[in-house]
Amino acid sequence: MIRLRNVRKIYRTGGREFVAVSDVTMDIAEGDMVSLGGPSGCGKSTLLRILAGLHDADEDEVKISTRRSTFTPGGDVGMVFQQALLLKWRTLLENVILPAEILGLPNR
């Protein structure tokens, strides 16, 4: 299950603030299929990065768990970004398994 309550993320740069997401509240039950839609710049990727544990929210309640286990950000997520950010000297498979290598997981 995923539970979000009043999730907010503000980016700060050059003394200015940019609200990426604001007051996101939703519950997603285990087994539900959900999609995020909206125009470019509306905060879809920011919200996914928060859920993946790649970014912290400024104000939030973010809970992710199943009946069997609790979610571990950074260890239970694989993410493919919109822009190709592959290392050109590695094969596709080597790029895909890079996070596992960084975590020291076995090749299998």
CORDA-V872346 format. One record per residue. N is the residue number from 1. RES is the residue in three letters. PHI is phi as a letter, one per 20 degrees, with the letter a starting at -180 (* if undefined). OMEGA is omega in whole degrees, -180 to 180 (* if undefined). Layout:
n=(N/N)
res=(RES/RES)
phi=(PHI/PHI)
omega=(OMEGA/OMEGA)
This chain:
n=(1/2/3/4/5/6/7/8/9/10/11/12/13/14/15/16/17/18/19/20/21/22/23/24/25/26/27/28/29/30/31/32/33/34/35/36/37/38/39/40/41/42/43/44/45/46/47/48/49/50/51/52/53/54/55/56/57/58/59/60/61/62/63/64/65/66/67/68/69/70/71/72/73/74/75/76/77/78/79/80/81/82/83/84/85/86/87/88/89/90/91/92/93/94/95/96/97/98/99/100/101/102/103/104/105/106/107/108)
res=(MET/ILE/ARG/LEU/ARG/ASN/VAL/ARG/LYS/ILE/TYR/ARG/THR/GLY/GLY/ARG/GLU/PHE/VAL/ALA/VAL/SER/ASP/VAL/THR/MET/ASP/ILE/ALA/GLU/GLY/ASP/MET/VAL/SER/LEU/GLY/GLY/PRO/SER/GLY/CYS/GLY/LYS/SER/THR/LEU/LEU/ARG/ILE/LEU/ALA/GLY/LEU/HIS/ASP/ALA/ASP/GLU/ASP/GLU/VAL/LYS/ILE/SER/THR/ARG/ARG/SER/THR/PHE/THR/PRO/GLY/GLY/ASP/VAL/GLY/MET/VAL/PHE/GLN/GLN/ALA/LEU/LEU/LEU/LYS/TRP/ARG/THR/LEU/LEU/GLU/ASN/VAL/ILE/LEU/PRO/ALA/GLU/ILE/LEU/GLY/LEU/PRO/ASN/ARG)
phi=(*/d/c/d/c/l/f/b/c/c/e/c/b/l/m/d/d/c/f/e/b/b/l/e/c/a/c/c/e/g/n/f/d/c/c/d/c/q/f/g/n/e/o/g/f/f/f/f/f/f/f/f/n/e/c/e/e/f/c/a/c/c/c/c/a/c/f/e/b/e/f/d/g/n/d/d/c/d/c/d/e/f/e/f/c/e/e/f/e/d/f/g/f/f/f/f/e/g/g/f/f/f/f/m/f/f/f/f)
omega=(175/177/176/178/174/-179/-177/177/178/174/-180/178/178/-180/179/178/177/179/-179/174/-177/174/178/180/177/172/177/-178/177/-180/177/172/-174/173/175/179/178/-178/177/177/-177/175/-179/-178/177/179/178/178/176/180/180/-178/179/176/172/173/179/175/-177/157/179/179/178/178/172/177/-175/-174/175/-180/176/179/179/180/-176/-174/167/-175/175/-177/-178/-179/179/180/-179/174/-171/-178/178/174/178/180/179/175/-178/-177/-180/179/178/177/-179/180/180/180/178/-177/-178/*)
